Amino acid sequence: MTQLSEERAEQLEQVSARFRVIRHIRSKYARRHCQTLIIPPMPARAIAVCPRKR
């Protein structure tokens, strides 16, 4: 398999009046012989993402 790209997601977490960033990186792979794209699922988020109001 050949890696095409990767997706990154960051999450802000407050721990005892401090914040830390948790970075999730998942690589995207492609199979050359059948041209199939493989992307593993992202881990579940503790806080749901809210859509932005415009």
C-alpha positions, -999 to 999 in steps of 0.1 A, spaced: 0 0 0 11 36 -7 3 64 17 -15 92 0 -20 117 28 -31 120 64 -59 137 83 -52 155 115 -77 165 142 -70 183 174 -90 185 205 -86 209 234 -88 194 269 -88 211 303 -69 193 330 -68 209 365 -69 245 352 -45 236 324 -52 229 288 -36 203 265 -40 195 229 -47 159 219 -37 153 183 -52 124 163 -34 116 131 -48 90 106 -30 81 75 -47 74 42 -35 45 21 -41 33 -14 -37 -2 -28 -20 1 -62 -33 -31 -77 -71 -24 -71 -69 14 -66 -88 12 -33 -85 39 -7 -82 28 29 -89 53 57 -92 41 93 -120 56 115 -113 85 138 -115 79 175 -146 90 193 -146 126 207 -154 134 243 -170 167 233 -192 168 202 -183 193 175 -210 220 172 -217 236 138 -206 272 135 -233 299 134 -230 324 106 
